[in-house]
Amino acid sequence: MKPVIQRIFAYPKDIQMLSGKGERYARSCYRKIKKHYNLQPHQLVTMAELAQYFGLSLEKVRELLK
């Protein structure tokens, strides 16, 4: 059986899929999340940070993004 690989990082496309909004909204949200967590430009947003920012559980986010 092949192991299931779960992604660690989130991208604007994930925000777009969760919110049902457009690409510009998703990129704007992504920048706000990076600013909220004081991430440097080379650092990526994790799925846990995305879930926490939106007030969702990590399991719920992963389930919705399958």
PQR file of N, CA, C, O and H, with PARSE charges and radii, in Angstrom:
ATOM      1  N   MET A   1       0.833  -1.177   0.000 -0.4000 1.5000
ATOM      2  CA  MET A   1       0.000   0.000   0.000 -0.0000 2.0000
ATOM      3  C   MET A   1       0.885   1.250   0.000  0.5500 1.7000
ATOM      4  O   MET A   1       1.858   1.340   0.749 -0.5500 1.4000
ATOM      5  N   LYS A   2       0.536   2.180  -0.829 -0.4000 1.5000
ATOM      6  CA  LYS A   2       1.302   3.414  -0.954 -0.0000 2.0000
ATOM      7  C   LYS A   2       0.992   4.355   0.210  0.5500 1.7000
ATOM      8  O   LYS A   2      -0.179   4.555   0.533 -0.5500 1.4000
ATOM      9  H   LYS A   2      -0.254   2.107  -1.438  0.4000 1.0000
ATOM     10  N   PRO A   3       2.015   4.940   0.850 -0.5600 1.5000
ATOM     11  CA  PRO A   3       1.752   5.850   1.965  0.2800 2.0000
ATOM     12  C   PRO A   3       1.068   7.133   1.490  0.5500 1.7000
ATOM     13  O   PRO A   3       1.338   7.632   0.398 -0.5500 1.4000
ATOM     14  N   VAL A   4       0.183   7.650   2.332 -0.4000 1.5000
ATOM     15  CA  VAL A   4      -0.525   8.887   2.014 -0.0000 2.0000
ATOM     16  C   VAL A   4       0.347  10.070   2.414  0.5500 1.7000
ATOM     17  O   VAL A   4       0.756  10.187   3.569 -0.5500 1.4000
ATOM     18  H   VAL A   4      -0.036   7.245   3.219  0.4000 1.0000
ATOM     19  N   ILE A   5       0.622  10.931   1.467 -0.4000 1.5000
ATOM     20  CA  ILE A   5       1.447  12.109   1.730 -0.0000 2.0000
ATOM     21  C   ILE A   5       0.528  13.306   1.956  0.5500 1.7000
ATOM     22  O   ILE A   5      -0.308  13.633   1.114 -0.5500 1.4000
ATOM     23  H   ILE A   5       0.289  10.836   0.528  0.4000 1.0000
ATOM     24  N   GLN A   6       0.696  13.946   3.097 -0.4000 1.5000
ATOM     25  CA  GLN A   6      -0.105  15.127   3.408 -0.0000 2.0000
ATOM     26  C   GLN A   6       0.775  16.355   3.256  0.5500 1.7000
ATOM     27  O   GLN A   6       1.909  16.393   3.733 -0.5500 1.4000
ATOM     28  H   GLN A   6       1.374  13.681   3.781  0.4000 1.0000
ATOM     29  N   ARG A   7       0.232  17.347   2.588 -0.4000 1.5000
ATOM     30  CA  ARG A   7       1.000  18.577   2.386 -0.0000 2.0000
ATOM     31  C   ARG A   7       1.150  19.330   3.702  0.5500 1.7000
ATOM     32  O   ARG A   7       0.277  19.273   4.568 -0.5500 1.4000
ATOM     33  H   ARG A   7      -0.690  17.316   2.200  0.4000 1.0000
ATOM     34  N   ILE A   8       2.261  20.028   3.838 -0.4000 1.5000
ATOM     35  CA  ILE A   8       2.540  20.825   5.025 -0.0000 2.0000
ATOM     36  C   ILE A   8       2.192  22.288   4.765  0.5500 1.7000
ATOM     37  O   ILE A   8       1.686  22.980   5.649 -0.5500 1.4000
ATOM     38  H   ILE A   8       2.970  20.074   3.135  0.4000 1.0000
ATOM     39  N   PHE A   9       2.463  22.749   3.562 -0.4000 1.5000
ATOM     40  CA  PHE A   9       2.295  24.163   3.251 -0.0000 2.0000
ATOM     41  C   PHE A   9       0.997  24.454   2.508  0.5500 1.7000
ATOM     42  O   PHE A   9       0.480  23.618   1.767 -0.5500 1.4000
ATOM     43  H   PHE A   9       2.875  22.187   2.844  0.4000 1.0000
ATOM     44  N   ALA A  10       0.488  25.658   2.726 -0.4000 1.5000
ATOM     45  CA  ALA A  10      -0.734  26.119   2.059 -0.0000 2.0000
ATOM     46  C   ALA A  10      -0.365  27.209   1.062  0.5500 1.7000
ATOM     47  O   ALA A  10       0.633  27.911   1.227 -0.5500 1.4000
ATOM     48  H   ALA A  10       0.908  26.338   3.328  0.4000 1.0000
ATOM     49  N   TYR A  11      -1.174  27.336   0.040 -0.4000 1.5000
ATOM     50  CA  TYR A  11      -0.945  28.313  -1.020 -0.0000 2.0000
ATOM     51  C   TYR A  11      -2.228  29.098  -1.271  0.5500 1.7000
ATOM     52  O   TYR A  11      -3.297  28.685  -0.821 -0.5500 1.4000
ATOM     53  H   TYR A  11      -1.985  26.766  -0.094  0.4000 1.0000
ATOM     54  N   PRO A  12      -2.144  30.214  -1.974 -0.5600 1.5000
ATOM     55  CA  PRO A  12      -3.351  31.001  -2.248  0.2800 2.0000
ATOM     56  C   PRO A  12      -4.468  30.190  -2.907  0.5500 1.7000
ATOM     57  O   PRO A  12      -5.643  30.464  -2.665 -0.5500 1.4000
ATOM     58  N   LYS A  13      -4.134  29.220  -3.716 -0.4000 1.5000
ATOM     59  CA  LYS A  13      -5.157  28.388  -4.362 -0.0000 2.0000
ATOM     60  C   LYS A  13      -5.983  27.640  -3.317  0.5500 1.7000
ATOM     61  O   LYS A  13      -7.178  27.424  -3.515 -0.5500 1.4000
ATOM     62  H   LYS A  13      -3.179  28.998  -3.913  0.4000 1.0000
ATOM     63  N   ASP A  14      -5.357  27.244  -2.204 -0.4000 1.5000
ATOM     64  CA  ASP A  14      -6.078  26.565  -1.131 -0.0000 2.0000
ATOM     65  C   ASP A  14      -7.084  27.511  -0.484  0.5500 1.7000
ATOM     66  O   ASP A  14      -8.209  27.113  -0.181 -0.5500 1.4000
ATOM     67  H   ASP A  14      -4.386  27.420  -2.043  0.4000 1.0000
ATOM     68  N   ILE A  15      -6.683  28.752  -0.275 -0.4000 1.5000
ATOM     69  CA  ILE A  15      -7.587  29.756   0.293 -0.0000 2.0000
ATOM     70  C   ILE A  15      -8.750  29.991  -0.658  0.5500 1.7000
ATOM     71  O   ILE A  15      -9.896  30.134  -0.232 -0.5500 1.4000
ATOM     72  H   ILE A  15      -5.769  29.075  -0.521  0.4000 1.0000
ATOM     73  N   GLN A  16      -8.447  30.028  -1.934 -0.4000 1.5000
ATOM     74  CA  GLN A  16      -9.472  30.225  -2.953 -0.0000 2.0000
ATOM     75  C   GLN A  16     -10.489  29.074  -2.905  0.5500 1.7000
ATOM     76  O   GLN A  16     -11.692  29.307  -3.014 -0.5500 1.4000
ATOM     77  H   GLN A  16      -7.516  29.911  -2.280  0.4000 1.0000
ATOM     78  N   MET A  17     -10.020  27.869  -2.746 -0.4000 1.5000
ATOM     79  CA  MET A  17     -10.912  26.716  -2.697 -0.0000 2.0000
ATOM     80  C   MET A  17     -11.741  26.705  -1.416  0.5500 1.7000
ATOM     81  O   MET A  17     -12.916  26.340  -1.449 -0.5500 1.4000
ATOM     82  H   MET A  17      -9.042  27.679  -2.658  0.4000 1.0000
ATOM     83  N   LEU A  18     -11.149  27.098  -0.287 -0.4000 1.5000
ATOM     84  CA  LEU A  18     -11.872  27.111   0.984 -0.0000 2.0000
ATOM     85  C   LEU A  18     -12.935  28.205   1.030  0.5500 1.7000
ATOM     86  O   LEU A  18     -14.039  27.990   1.530 -0.5500 1.4000
ATOM     87  H   LEU A  18     -10.194  27.394  -0.260  0.4000 1.0000
ATOM     88  N   SER A  19     -12.595  29.368   0.510 -0.4000 1.5000
ATOM     89  CA  SER A  19     -13.493  30.516   0.637 -0.0000 2.0000
ATOM     90  C   SER A  19     -14.502  30.633  -0.500  0.5500 1.7000
ATOM     91  O   SER A  19     -15.570  31.222  -0.333 -0.5500 1.4000
ATOM     92  H   SER A  19     -11.698  29.543   0.105  0.4000 1.0000
ATOM     93  N   GLY A  20     -14.163  30.074  -1.644 -0.4000 1.5000
ATOM     94  CA  GLY A  20     -15.042  30.215  -2.799 -0.0000 2.0000
ATOM     95  C   GLY A  20     -14.927  31.577  -3.448  0.5500 1.7000
ATOM     96  O   GLY A  20     -15.734  31.928  -4.309 -0.5500 1.4000
ATOM     97  H   GLY A  20     -13.295  29.595  -1.780  0.4000 1.0000
ATOM     98  N   LYS A  21     -13.936  32.341  -3.045 -0.4000 1.5000
ATOM     99  CA  LYS A  21     -13.706  33.680  -3.602 -0.0000 2.0000
ATOM    100  C   LYS A  21     -12.668  33.593  -4.717  0.5500 1.7000
ATOM    101  O   LYS A  21     -12.190  32.512  -5.060 -0.5500 1.4000
ATOM    102  H   LYS A  21     -13.281  32.056  -2.346  0.4000 1.0000
ATOM    103  N   GLY A  22     -12.337  34.741  -5.267 -0.4000 1.5000
ATOM    104  CA  GLY A  22     -11.421  34.794  -6.398 -0.0000 2.0000
ATOM    105  C   GLY A  22      -9.953  34.759  -6.026  0.5500 1.7000
ATOM    106  O   GLY A  22      -9.576  34.708  -4.855 -0.5500 1.4000
ATOM    107  H   GLY A  22     -12.726  35.619  -4.988  0.4000 1.0000
ATOM    108  N   GLU A  23      -9.132  34.790  -7.078 -0.4000 1.5000
ATOM    109  CA  GLU A  23      -7.686  34.700  -6.913 -0.0000 2.0000
ATOM    110  C   GLU A  23      -7.115  35.916  -6.188  0.5500 1.7000
ATOM    111  O   GLU A  23      -6.227  35.777  -5.347 -0.5500 1.4000
ATOM    112  H   GLU A  23      -9.438  34.831  -8.029  0.4000 1.0000
ATOM    113  N   ARG A  24      -7.617  37.098  -6.508 -0.4000 1.5000
ATOM    114  CA  ARG A  24      -7.096  38.313  -5.854 -0.0000 2.0000
ATOM    115  C   ARG A  24      -7.369  38.296  -4.359  0.5500 1.7000
ATOM    116  O   ARG A  24      -6.505  38.664  -3.564 -0.5500 1.4000
ATOM    117  H   ARG A  24      -8.338  37.211  -7.192  0.4000 1.0000
ATOM    118  N   TYR A  25      -8.567  37.869  -3.973 -0.4000 1.5000
ATOM    119  CA  TYR A  25      -8.909  37.757  -2.558 -0.0000 2.0000
ATOM    120  C   TYR A  25      -7.976  36.764  -1.869  0.5500 1.7000
ATOM    121  O   TYR A  25      -7.488  37.020  -0.768 -0.5500 1.4000
ATOM    122  H   TYR A  25      -9.269  37.569  -4.619  0.4000 1.0000
ATOM    123  N   ALA A  26      -7.733  35.633  -2.524 -0.4000 1.5000
ATOM    124  CA  ALA A  26      -6.894  34.594  -1.946 -0.0000 2.0000
ATOM    125  C   ALA A  26      -5.459  35.095  -1.739  0.5500 1.7000
ATOM    126  O   ALA A  26      -4.856  34.840  -0.697 -0.5500 1.4000
ATOM    127  H   ALA A  26      -8.130  35.426  -3.418  0.4000 1.0000
ATOM    128  N   ARG A  27      -4.918  35.803  -2.726 -0.4000 1.5000
ATOM    129  CA  ARG A  27      -3.549  36.331  -2.589 -0.0000 2.0000
ATOM    130  C   ARG A  27      -3.489  37.379  -1.483  0.5500 1.7000
ATOM    131  O   ARG A  27      -2.510  37.445  -0.739 -0.5500 1.4000
ATOM    132  H   ARG A  27      -5.408  36.010  -3.573  0.4000 1.0000
ATOM    133  N   SER A  28      -4.532  38.195  -1.375 -0.4000 1.5000
ATOM    134  CA  SER A  28      -4.596  39.209  -0.326 -0.0000 2.0000
ATOM    135  C   SER A  28      -4.639  38.547   1.051  0.5500 1.7000
ATOM    136  O   SER A  28      -3.931  38.969   1.965 -0.5500 1.4000
ATOM    137  H   SER A  28      -5.327  38.140  -1.980  0.4000 1.0000
ATOM    138  N   CYS A  29      -5.457  37.526   1.198 -0.4000 1.5000
ATOM    139  CA  CYS A  29      -5.538  36.782   2.459 -0.0000 2.0000
ATOM    140  C   CYS A  29      -4.206  36.137   2.807  0.5500 1.7000
ATOM    141  O   CYS A  29      -3.784  36.152   3.963 -0.5500 1.4000
ATOM    142  H   CYS A  29      -6.032  37.183   0.455  0.4000 1.0000
ATOM    143  N   TYR A  30      -3.550  35.575   1.806 -0.4000 1.5000
ATOM    144  CA  TYR A  30      -2.258  34.924   2.015 -0.0000 2.0000
ATOM    145  C   TYR A  30      -1.244  35.927   2.573  0.5500 1.7000
ATOM    146  O   TYR A  30      -0.493  35.618   3.498 -0.5500 1.4000
ATOM    147  H   TYR A  30      -3.893  35.563   0.867  0.4000 1.0000
ATOM    148  N   ARG A  31      -1.236  37.122   2.001 -0.4000 1.5000
ATOM    149  CA  ARG A  31      -0.328  38.168   2.504 -0.0000 2.0000
ATOM    150  C   ARG A  31      -0.682  38.561   3.934  0.5500 1.7000
ATOM    151  O   ARG A  31       0.215  38.787   4.746 -0.5500 1.4000
ATOM    152  H   ARG A  31      -1.846  37.373   1.250  0.4000 1.0000
ATOM    153  N   LYS A  32      -1.975  38.646   4.258 -0.4000 1.5000
ATOM    154  CA  LYS A  32      -2.407  38.992   5.611 -0.0000 2.0000
ATOM    155  C   LYS A  32      -1.986  37.919   6.614  0.5500 1.7000
ATOM    156  O   LYS A  32      -1.575  38.235   7.731 -0.5500 1.4000
ATOM    157  H   LYS A  32      -2.703  38.463   3.598  0.4000 1.0000
ATOM    158  N   ILE A  33      -2.086  36.670   6.220 -0.4000 1.5000
ATOM    159  CA  ILE A  33      -1.676  35.567   7.097 -0.0000 2.0000
ATOM    160  C   ILE A  33      -0.171  35.634   7.351  0.5500 1.7000
ATOM    161  O   ILE A  33       0.279  35.471   8.486 -0.5500 1.4000
ATOM    162  H   ILE A  33      -2.419  36.413   5.313  0.4000 1.0000
ATOM    163  N   LYS A  34       0.605  35.875   6.294 -0.4000 1.5000
ATOM    164  CA  LYS A  34       2.057  35.990   6.461 -0.0000 2.0000
ATOM    165  C   LYS A  34       2.408  37.144   7.396  0.5500 1.7000
ATOM    166  O   LYS A  34       3.309  37.022   8.226 -0.5500 1.4000
ATOM    167  H   LYS A  34       0.240  36.008   5.373  0.4000 1.0000
ATOM    168  N   LYS A  35       1.699  38.265   7.260 -0.4000 1.5000
ATOM    169  CA  LYS A  35       1.954  39.416   8.124 -0.0000 2.0000
ATOM    170  C   LYS A  35       1.535  39.108   9.564  0.5500 1.7000
ATOM    171  O   LYS A  35       2.233  39.478  10.508 -0.5500 1.4000
ATOM    172  H   LYS A  35       0.968  38.364   6.586  0.4000 1.0000
ATOM    173  N   HIS A  36       0.406  38.435   9.730 -0.4000 1.5000
ATOM    174  CA  HIS A  36      -0.112  38.093  11.061 -0.0000 2.0000
ATOM    175  C   HIS A  36       0.884  37.228  11.838  0.5500 1.7000
ATOM    176  O   HIS A  36       1.079  37.427  13.037 -0.5500 1.4000
ATOM    177  H   HIS A  36      -0.161  38.134   8.963  0.4000 1.0000
ATOM    178  N   TYR A  37       1.509  36.276  11.157 -0.4000 1.5000
ATOM    179  CA  TYR A  37       2.463  35.376  11.800 -0.0000 2.0000
ATOM    180  C   TYR A  37       3.910  35.842  11.676  0.5500 1.7000
ATOM    181  O   TYR A  37       4.834  35.094  11.996 -0.5500 1.4000
ATOM    182  H   TYR A  37       1.351  36.115  10.183  0.4000 1.0000
ATOM    183  N   ASN A  38       4.109  37.061  11.218 -0.4000 1.5000
ATOM    184  CA  ASN A  38       5.450  37.654  11.079 -0.0000 2.0000
ATOM    185  C   ASN A  38       6.412  36.754  10.305  0.5500 1.7000
ATOM    186  O   ASN A  38       7.548  36.539  10.728 -0.5500 1.4000
ATOM    187  H   ASN A  38       3.359  37.669  10.958  0.4000 1.0000
ATOM    188  N   LEU A  39       5.951  36.234   9.174 -0.4000 1.5000
ATOM    189  CA  LEU A  39       6.790  35.377   8.344 -0.0000 2.0000
ATOM    190  C   LEU A  39       7.628  36.231   7.407  0.5500 1.7000
ATOM    191  O   LEU A  39       7.176  37.262   6.908 -0.5500 1.4000
ATOM    192  H   LEU A  39       5.029  36.409   8.830  0.4000 1.0000
ATOM    193  N   GLN A  40       8.832  35.793   7.181 -0.4000 1.5000
ATOM    194  CA  GLN A  40       9.722  36.484   6.252 -0.0000 2.0000
ATOM    195  C   GLN A  40       9.325  36.121   4.823  0.5500 1.7000
ATOM    196  O   GLN A  40       8.633  35.127   4.606 -0.5500 1.4000
ATOM    197  H   GLN A  40       9.199  34.955   7.586  0.4000 1.0000
ATOM    198  N   PRO A  41       9.760  36.922   3.848 -0.5600 1.5000
ATOM    199  CA  PRO A  41       9.347  36.681   2.458  0.2800 2.0000
ATOM    200  C   PRO A  41       9.642  35.281   1.934  0.5500 1.7000
ATOM    201  O   PRO A  41       8.892  34.777   1.097 -0.5500 1.4000
ATOM    202  N   HIS A  42      10.705  34.641   2.397 -0.4000 1.5000
ATOM    203  CA  HIS A  42      11.055  33.317   1.890 -0.0000 2.0000
ATOM    204  C   HIS A  42      10.313  32.189   2.606  0.5500 1.7000
ATOM    205  O   HIS A  42      10.400  31.035   2.186 -0.5500 1.4000
ATOM    206  H   HIS A  42      11.314  35.051   3.076  0.4000 1.0000
ATOM    207  N   GLN A  43       9.587  32.503   3.681 -0.4000 1.5000
ATOM    208  CA  GLN A  43       8.879  31.480   4.439 -0.0000 2.0000
ATOM    209  C   GLN A  43       7.467  31.277   3.889  0.5500 1.7000
ATOM    210  O   GLN A  43       6.838  32.217   3.402 -0.5500 1.4000
ATOM    211  H   GLN A  43       9.517  33.440   4.022  0.4000 1.0000
ATOM    212  N   LEU A  44       6.984  30.045   3.974 -0.4000 1.5000
ATOM    213  CA  LEU A  44       5.658  29.701   3.484 -0.0000 2.0000
ATOM    214  C   LEU A  44       4.680  29.551   4.647  0.5500 1.7000
ATOM    215  O   LEU A  44       5.085  29.341   5.790 -0.5500 1.4000
ATOM    216  H   LEU A  44       7.496  29.282   4.369  0.4000 1.0000
ATOM    217  N   VAL A  45       3.412  29.659   4.345 -0.4000 1.5000
ATOM    218  CA  VAL A  45       2.350  29.488   5.331 -0.0000 2.0000
ATOM    219  C   VAL A  45       2.060  27.996   5.462  0.5500 1.7000
ATOM    220  O   VAL A  45       1.910  27.302   4.457 -0.5500 1.4000
ATOM    221  H   VAL A  45       3.083  29.830   3.416  0.4000 1.0000
ATOM    222  N   THR A  46       1.981  27.502   6.699 -0.4000 1.5000
ATOM    223  CA  THR A  46       1.672  26.091   6.907 -0.0000 2.0000
ATOM    224  C   THR A  46       0.158  25.894   6.950  0.5500 1.7000
ATOM    225  O   THR A  46      -0.601  26.841   7.152 -0.5500 1.4000
ATOM    226  H   THR A  46       2.103  28.067   7.516  0.4000 1.0000
ATOM    227  N   MET A  47      -0.257  24.657   6.759 -0.4000 1.5000
ATOM    228  CA  MET A  47      -1.679  24.330   6.841 -0.0000 2.0000
ATOM    229  C   MET A  47      -2.221  24.632   8.238  0.5500 1.7000
ATOM    230  O   MET A  47      -3.364  25.069   8.379 -0.5500 1.4000
ATOM    231  H   MET A  47       0.360  23.888   6.596  0.4000 1.0000
ATOM    232  N   ALA A  48      -1.412  24.404   9.266 -0.4000 1.5000
ATOM    233  CA  ALA A  48      -1.836  24.670  10.641 -0.0000 2.0000
ATOM    234  C   ALA A  48      -2.077  26.165  10.847  0.5500 1.7000
ATOM    235  O   ALA A  48      -3.056  26.551  11.486 -0.5500 1.4000
ATOM    236  H   ALA A  48      -0.484  24.049   9.152  0.4000 1.0000
ATOM    237  N   GLU A  49      -1.195  27.004  10.311 -0.4000 1.5000
ATOM    238  CA  GLU A  49      -1.373  28.450  10.427 -0.0000 2.0000
ATOM    239  C   GLU A  49      -2.620  28.905   9.680  0.5500 1.7000
ATOM    240  O   GLU A  49      -3.359  29.762  10.163 -0.5500 1.4000
ATOM    241  H   GLU A  49      -0.401  26.690   9.791  0.4000 1.0000
ATOM    242  N   LEU A  50      -2.849  28.337   8.512 -0.4000 1.5000
ATOM    243  CA  LEU A  50      -4.037  28.669   7.728 -0.0000 2.0000
ATOM    244  C   LEU A  50      -5.300  28.310   8.504  0.5500 1.7000
ATOM    245  O   LEU A  50      -6.228  29.113   8.597 -0.5500 1.4000
ATOM    246  H   LEU A  50      -2.248  27.641   8.120  0.4000 1.0000
ATOM    247  N   ALA A  51      -5.332  27.108   9.056 -0.4000 1.5000
ATOM    248  CA  ALA A  51      -6.498  26.649   9.816 -0.0000 2.0000
ATOM    249  C   ALA A  51      -6.728  27.531  11.043  0.5500 1.7000
ATOM    250  O   ALA A  51      -7.860  27.924  11.325 -0.5500 1.4000
ATOM    251  H   ALA A  51      -4.578  26.455   8.981  0.4000 1.0000
ATOM    252  N   GLN A  52      -5.668  27.836  11.759 -0.4000 1.5000
ATOM    253  CA  GLN A  52      -5.790  28.653  12.965 -0.0000 2.0000
ATOM    254  C   GLN A  52      -6.253  30.064  12.630  0.5500 1.7000
ATOM    255  O   GLN A  52      -7.072  30.627  13.356 -0.5500 1.4000
ATOM    256  H   GLN A  52      -4.749  27.517  11.530  0.4000 1.0000
ATOM    257  N   TYR A  53      -5.754  30.638  11.560 -0.4000 1.5000
ATOM    258  CA  TYR A  53      -6.128  31.991  11.151 -0.0000 2.0000
ATOM    259  C   TYR A  53      -7.625  32.080  10.849  0.5500 1.7000
ATOM    260  O   TYR A  53      -8.278  33.061  11.206 -0.5500 1.4000
ATOM    261  H   TYR A  53      -5.089  30.181  10.970  0.4000 1.0000
ATOM    262  N   PHE A  54      -8.161  31.054  10.191 -0.4000 1.5000
ATOM    263  CA  PHE A  54      -9.577  31.048   9.831 -0.0000 2.0000
ATOM    264  C   PHE A  54     -10.465  30.462  10.927  0.5500 1.7000
ATOM    265  O   PHE A  54     -11.688  30.438  10.784 -0.5500 1.4000
ATOM    266  H   PHE A  54      -7.630  30.257   9.901  0.4000 1.0000
ATOM    267  N   GLY A  55      -9.862  29.989  12.019 -0.4000 1.5000
ATOM    268  CA  GLY A  55     -10.639  29.447  13.127 -0.0000 2.0000
ATOM    269  C   GLY A  55     -11.224  28.075  12.833  0.5500 1.7000
ATOM    270  O   GLY A  55     -12.296  27.735  13.334 -0.5500 1.4000
ATOM    271  H   GLY A  55      -8.869  30.008  12.135  0.4000 1.0000
ATOM    272  N   LEU A  56     -10.534  27.295  12.033 -0.4000 1.5000
ATOM    273  CA  LEU A  56     -10.973  25.948  11.688 -0.0000 2.0000
ATOM    274  C   LEU A  56      -9.996  24.937  12.247  0.5500 1.7000
ATOM    275  O   LEU A  56      -8.859  25.273  12.576 -0.5500 1.4000
ATOM    276  H   LEU A  56      -9.664  27.572  11.626  0.4000 1.0000
ATOM    277  N   SER A  57     -10.446  23.693  12.354 -0.4000 1.5000
ATOM    278  CA  SER A  57      -9.522  22.647  12.788 -0.0000 2.0000
ATOM    279  C   SER A  57      -8.684  22.210  11.586  0.5500 1.7000
ATOM    280  O   SER A  57      -9.124  22.302  10.440 -0.5500 1.4000
ATOM    281  H   SER A  57     -11.370  23.420  12.087  0.4000 1.0000
ATOM    282  N   LEU A  58      -7.492  21.742  11.864 -0.4000 1.5000
ATOM    283  CA  LEU A  58      -6.587  21.290  10.809 -0.0000 2.0000
ATOM    284  C   LEU A  58      -7.195  20.117  10.044  0.5500 1.7000
ATOM    285  O   LEU A  58      -7.044  20.018   8.826 -0.5500 1.4000
ATOM    286  H   LEU A  58      -7.135  21.667  12.795  0.4000 1.0000
ATOM    287  N   GLU A  59      -7.878  19.237  10.757 -0.4000 1.5000
ATOM    288  CA  GLU A  59      -8.506  18.090  10.113 -0.0000 2.0000
ATOM    289  C   GLU A  59      -9.596  18.543   9.128  0.5500 1.7000
ATOM    290  O   GLU A  59      -9.719  17.990   8.035 -0.5500 1.4000
ATOM    291  H   GLU A  59      -8.001  19.317  11.746  0.4000 1.0000
ATOM    292  N   LYS A  60     -10.371  19.540   9.520 -0.4000 1.5000
ATOM    293  CA  LYS A  60     -11.440  20.057   8.659 -0.0000 2.0000
ATOM    294  C   LYS A  60     -10.858  20.660   7.382  0.5500 1.7000
ATOM    295  O   LYS A  60     -11.387  20.438   6.293 -0.5500 1.4000
ATOM    296  H   LYS A  60     -10.271  19.989  10.407  0.4000 1.0000
ATOM    297  N   VAL A  61      -9.776  21.418   7.512 -0.4000 1.5000
ATOM    298  CA  VAL A  61      -9.129  22.034   6.357 -0.0000 2.0000
ATOM    299  C   VAL A  61      -8.617  20.967   5.406  0.5500 1.7000
ATOM    300  O   VAL A  61      -8.827  21.048   4.196 -0.5500 1.4000
ATOM    301  H   VAL A  61      -9.346  21.598   8.397  0.4000 1.0000
ATOM    302  N   ARG A  62      -7.941  19.962   5.961 -0.4000 1.5000
ATOM    303  CA  ARG A  62      -7.406  18.883   5.101 -0.0000 2.0000
ATOM    304  C   ARG A  62      -8.514  18.107   4.419  0.5500 1.7000
ATOM    305  O   ARG A  62      -8.376  17.686   3.271 -0.5500 1.4000
ATOM    306  H   ARG A  62      -7.770  19.896   6.944  0.4000 1.0000
ATOM    307  N   GLU A  63      -9.632  17.917   5.143 -0.4000 1.5000
ATOM    308  CA  GLU A  63     -10.773  17.206   4.561 -0.0000 2.0000
ATOM    309  C   GLU A  63     -11.368  18.001   3.392  0.5500 1.7000
ATOM    310  O   GLU A  63     -11.721  17.430   2.360 -0.5500 1.4000
ATOM    311  H   GLU A  63      -9.744  18.260   6.076  0.4000 1.0000
ATOM    312  N   LEU A  64     -11.475  19.318   3.566 -0.4000 1.5000
ATOM    313  CA  LEU A  64     -12.061  20.155   2.519 -0.0000 2.0000
ATOM    314  C   LEU A  64     -11.160  20.289   1.307  0.5500 1.7000
ATOM    315  O   LEU A  64     -11.649  20.517   0.201 -0.5500 1.4000
ATOM    316  H   LEU A  64     -11.189  19.782   4.404  0.4000 1.0000
ATOM    317  N   LEU A  65      -9.863  20.153   1.490 -0.4000 1.5000
ATOM    318  CA  LEU A  65      -8.923  20.332   0.386 -0.0000 2.0000
ATOM    319  C   LEU A  65      -8.557  19.034  -0.325  0.5500 1.7000
ATOM    320  O   LEU A  65      -7.703  19.047  -1.211 -0.5500 1.4000
ATOM    321  H   LEU A  65      -9.466  19.969   2.389  0.4000 1.0000
ATOM    322  N   LYS A  66      -9.170  17.934   0.032 -0.4000 1.5000
ATOM    323  CA  LYS A  66      -8.880  16.660  -0.660 -0.0000 2.0000
ATOM    324  C   LYS A  66      -9.365  16.691  -2.080  0.5500 1.7000
ATOM    325  O   LYS A  66      -9.207  15.710  -2.808 -0.5500 1.4000
ATOM    326  H   LYS A  66      -9.864  17.924   0.752  0.4000 1.0000
TER
END
